[in-house]
Amino acid sequence: MRAMFDPRFAGRIQRAQQVDAGSPDLLGVPLHSILHTWGLAFVVGANVAIDVRVLGLARAVPALALDRYFTIMWVGFWIDAVSGVALLMV
């Protein structure tokens, strides 16, 4: 019967060097958290403005005028994506 675990593999893992992604410094985590919060504010704020118009509460605002808010939401999304990955790495 073949062994389920190869002891040579365990030896290679023990001899491998650990990769250090860097320790979280005093400025890194708060900066990423602030960027992530700002990105969320862009997404949520622009989305609320569009939702208010769609629900009919701001009928005076033309729907085509809200087209630029989609750009703001995409910018906020990418800020969140980059800062979220960075927060996972720290």
N, C-alpha and C positions, 0 to 999 in steps of 0.2 A: 504494500500500500504506500502510495506517495505521500510525503509529509505536506501538511497544509501550509507550513511556514518555513521559509528558507532562512537558516541562520546567517548565511552570507549577506543576505539583504539587510538584516538588522545591523550587521557590522558596518556596512556601507553607510547606513543612515547615521550611526554613531560617529563615524569619522568625517562626515560631511560638515562643512562649515555652515554656521547659521547665517542667514541673511538678516541684517539689521536695517529696518526701514527708517531708522532714526527714532530717537525718543521724542515724545511730545514735549515741545518746549513751552515756555511761558506765554508765548505770543501765538503759536500755531493753532491750537484748538480754539481759543476765543475768536481769532480772525476768521477761521473757517465757519464757525457757528454764526458769526455776524453776517458773513457773505450768504450763508444758507438761509438765514432769516430774511435778508433783503430780497433774495430770489423768490422766496415764498410770498413775500409782500407784493412783488411785481405780478406774480401769477394770480394770486387771490384778488388783489385790487382791481386788475383789469378784468378779471372774470366777473366780479360783482358788478362793475359798470355795464358790461354786456348783458348780464342776467337781468338787471333792473330794466333795461330797454326791452329785452325780449318779453318780460312779464307784463309790460305795458305801463309801468310806473313812470317812465320818462318818454312819453309819446312825442314830446316836442323835439327830442334829439333824433335826427335822421339816422337810420340804421347804417348807412354807408359811412357816416362820420366815425363810427366805432371800429372801422377796419384797421386803423393804426394801432388799436389796443392788442390785436393779435401779435403784432411784432413785439410789443412789450411783454406779452405772455411768453413768447418763444425765448426772448432774452432771459427772462426770469427762469424758465425751464432749464436753459443751458447753464446758468449760474448755479442752480440747484444740483444739476447733474455733476458738474465738476466739483463743487464743494462737498457734495454728498460722498463721492468716491474718495475725495481727500480725507473726509472725516472717518470713513471706514478704514483707511490706511493708517491713520494716526493711532 
